[in-house]
Structures are given as C-alpha cells and as structure tokens.
C-alpha cells in the first residue's frame, strides 16, 4: 500500500488562511479538497494519505478528523493542539472522543514561525510534548535549519516520544548548500525515535528551474542518515503546486529512491508511515 504521508486541504469560505496573502503564493490561493486530490493520488498509485494541519486551530483539527472519517483516502490526521496549555492532555482526549478521533495519529505546531530558535526547549513545550507521547501520538517537527539544535536536544530529552521531521527541516536547496544543514540533520538522525519525510523539496529549490540533480544531494543525505526504514514519502500537496504537479512530485521521489532495493523502497513509499503513525489499513478500495 503506497502512502502519501503529508498533504493538506483548505476551504477559504470556511476559514481564512492569512499565510496565503503572500504574493508568491497566489497560485494556491484557492480551495483545495480531498475530491481534488483523489484522482491525482489514484493516477500516481497512492492508496492512502496523512492529512496534516495547516493552521493552529483546534476547530480545523476537529474538521479534519471528521473529514477523514468520511473519506477512505485518509489513513490518519496530524492535527494541532497547544503544547503550552496545561490542559493539553484533556484536549487530546476530547479530540480522540469526537468524530474521527480514532484517526488522530499525530500533533504538529508551526515551530518554523517561532522567533525563539529554542522554542522546543521551553519547559511548558516539553511538558506538552510528554502529553502527546502519553496519548500514544507522534509529534511532527516543522522546523528550519537553525532550529535543528533545539530539536536534537528535545528528541534526546524525550527518548520514548516518536518524532517525524517534516520536509527535512527545509534545507537551502535553492542556494545549493549542504552546510550548515547536513551536519545537524545527521546528528538528529542518530536518535532512534526520529523519522523524516522526503517531502517539500521542490518548493525549497528554485521553483521555476529546479532539476532532480538539485534535489538529489539532500535526499541522499537523508536516506543515508536515517536509512529507508525511517524515511517516508510526502507530497506536500497542494503547496507543492508552486513548483511541480502531484505526479511530478511522486515521480521525482521515485527517482531519488531509485537506488534502493524493492524492500527499501516499500519502506519509503508506505511502510515507514504505516509503522510510525500506526495507520490502520482501510477495508475499502483506494481513491476513486
């Protein structure tokens, strides 16, 4: 079963997306739903997806869970909860008890937007992360390279908490630089409770002129550091449309993983996501 471990949806009539106001995002400043993704996923041989939070709103998470409950394409939801809230354990329990609550597989915060590079190291944040782990959920790390140090320290401080690094921490692909990103990424990968997503690369490259050769060094570092059994493919649709179509993103990932044997590729394109997020197999057919 091939899994896309990272995709989004949004409905501008339901909830404003202030981040889309940036001029360079005009191309995706419209509604995107699972009905748009389903035929693209089917054509690319993707059977299930993980729907990931967009905004730091509990209402969005509730809506995503209800949406996932009604759509067999979605195998799990990475939602949002306030890590600094002393009542986060109760919040997670409430989400679990609502419609689609059994599909909550992880939590994410937009750490990349926090001014403090050590935000993950704050005591209240660490307390919230412990609550996430106690609820049996993963935590998705959405960070930038300069925040890798705090991520490393946090992962080490919480060895029983499973973490998933989104978008390889957004390396400086457009500049063609591996340093200072690669060293800390390899250090993070030495911690066994962290996996990573082979996702978001095309939008970190030159969006108009990227090539597979531009992306390959970063994918090679990740695959070597984490090993295929801790790497999962994610499209980052529809954000990826700023640089590539859905089928292009899937195709590029297949090329980047082309040196792996079939067993290793099976990890990257489904096995890792299913294991780390504890995804249940659907009893229904894939997307129509």
N, C-alpha and C positions, 0 to 999 in steps of 0.2 A: 504494500500500500504506500503510494507516494504522497508525502505530506508537505504542504507549504506552511512552514512554521511561523510566518509573520505576514499578516495582511490586515488592512483597515477598511472601515466603511464610515461614511458620514452623510448626514442629511441636513443641509443648510436651513431648511424650513423648520426643523425641529430644534436645532441648536447652532448658534453662530460659532464659527471657527476663526478666531482672531488671527491665528498664525498664518492663515491663507491670505491675509491682506497684503503680504509682501508682493511687490510687483513680479518678482521672478517665479511666483507660484500661481500666476494667473491661469495657466494651463489646467490645473487641477482644482480650480475654484468653482466646483460644481458638485452635485450629489453623486455619490458612488455607493452602490448597494451590492448585496450578495447576488442579486439577479444579473448584475453586470459581470461579476467575476465568474459565475458558474460555467458559462460556455468556454471562457478562456482557460479555466482550470481543466475542464474536460479535454479540450483540444491538446493541452500540454501533458496529459496523463497524470494530473494531480487529483487524487481522490478525496482528500480531507485537508482542512486548513486550521490554523490557530488564529483567531481574531484577537487583535491587540488594541488596547486602549489608545485613544487619541488625546483626550482632554482629562484633566484632573478633576473629574466629577463623578460622584457615586451614581448619579442618575444615568449617566452614559453606561456605566458598568452594568447596572440593572437591565438597561435596554439591550445591551449586547448579549447578556445571558438569555434573556427571553427570545431574542432573535436566533441565537444558536440552538435553543431548544426546538425551534420550529424548522430548522434548516439542517439537514444531514451533512451538508458540505462542511460545517464547522464541527471540529472534534473537541475544541476547547477554547476558553477565553482567558486571556491575560488582562485583568481589569486594573482598576485603580482603587487605592484606599490611602488615607492619610497616615503615613508612617509615624508622624509625630503625635498622633492622637492617642492618649492613654487608653481610650476605649476601642482601639482597632480590633482587638480580638472579638469583641461583640459585633462590630461592623462586619467582619468576615463571616461570622456565624450567621448573621442576618442575611447576607448575600447568598450564603450556601442554602438557606432555607427558602429562598424565593424562587420564582420561575427560572428554570435552567441552572439553578445553583450547583447542581452536580457537575456542571461543565466548567466551573471556575477552576483553572489549573495554575494560575499564577497572578502575581501583582507586579505593577510597574509604576514608577514615578519618573517624571521628566527631569532627571538629575542633570542632564546636559544644559538645562536652563538655569540652574542654581549658580549664583555668583561665587559662593564659597566652594573652592575645589575640594575641601574636606567635608562637605555636607554629609556624606555617607558615614563619616566617623563620629557624628554627633551622638551623644548618649541616647536621646529620645528616638533618633532614627534607628539606632541599633536595637533599641527595645522593640520598636515596631517590626523590624526585620525578624526578631525572635518570634514574635506573634505570628508572622507569616509562616515561618517554619513549623511552629507548633500546630498550625492549621493544616499542615500537610501540603503547602503550596510552594511553588518555585518563586524566585524573585528575578525579574528581568532587569539587567543593568543597562540603562540607556545613558551612556557617558561619552565624553570626549577624551582624547588622549591625555590631556593634562589632569584628568580626574582618575586615571588608572591607579595612581599610588593609593588613593583613598579606597578604591575598590579592592586592591590587593590586601590592604590592612583589614578591611571589613570581611572579606571572604575568609581570611585566616582566623579572625576572631569568632566566626560562626561556622565551624567546620561541618556541622550537621545540616546546614541550610543549603539546599541546591540553588545555584545561581545560573543564569543564562545571560551571556554577553550579547547584546544586540549590535548588529552592524559592525562587528569587530572593533568597536569603540571609535568608529568613523575616522579611519586613517587619512592622512593628507595625500590622497591619490592624485588629485589634480596637480600637485606640486612634484609628484614623482619621488617623494621622500619616504624612506622607511624609518629613519631615526627622527625623533626620539620615541616613536610609537612601538617599534618591534620589540625592543628590549623589555619594557614593562609588560607588553602583551604576553611574551614568553614566560615572564615571571608569574603572571596571573594564571597562565595555563598549567603551571606546576601544581596548582591546588586542585585536588581531585573532585571537589564539589562544584566545579565550574564547567559549563559547556558554552559553546558560542554559536552564533548564527552567521552563516555565509549569506549575508543579506546587505542591502543598502550600498553596495559598492559602486554601482553605475552613477548614483547621484553624488558620490564623493569624488568622482573623476570629472574630467572636462565633459560636461553633459552633452555638448554638441559634437565632440570629436573623439570620444573615448574608443579604445580598442581593447580586445581581450588581453593583449600584451601589457596594457597599462594596469589591468586588474590582477594579473597572474602573480606578481611578487607578493602581494598582500594575502591572496588566497593560499599560496604556498607556505607562507609563514604560519598562518592559522592552522592549516592541515598538519603541518609538521609539529607545531607546538601542542595542539590539543589531541591530535590523532582523529581519524574519521569517526571513531565511536563517540566523540564528544563534539562533533560538528553537525549542524542541521541547516538545511536549505530554507531560506525565506525570501519571498519575492519583494516584500515591502510595497506591494500594490496597495493603493494607486499612486503612492509617492514616486515609485519607480518610473511612472509615465513621463516624468520630467526629463528622463534621459533615454528610456527604452520601453518597448512594449512588453506585455507579460510574457509572450512566447520568447522574446529575445532574452529576457532575464533568466528564464528557465534554461534556455539553450546555452547561455554563457556559463551558468553554473555547471551544466553537464560537461562543457569543455574544460572548465577549471578542475573538475573532478575526474577528468578523463584518464589520468594516470593511475587511478585507484583500481583495485580489482573489484569484481561484482559484489562481493560481500561488503567491502568498504563503502562502495557507492550506495548500497542499500541502507547503511547507517545514515549517510548524509541526506539521502532523499526520503527518509521516513523513520528508520529505526531509532535514531537518536531522539528525535522529537517525541515519538511514541513512548519511549522509556522515561525520558526526563520529565515530561509533562504528564506521564501516566494516562495516556489517552486511550479511551475505550474504542474498540472497533465498532463501526456502525453496522446495524443489522440490515440497513437498506443499501441500495445501489448508490454509486457515486453520483456526482452532479449531472443533471440532465441538460 
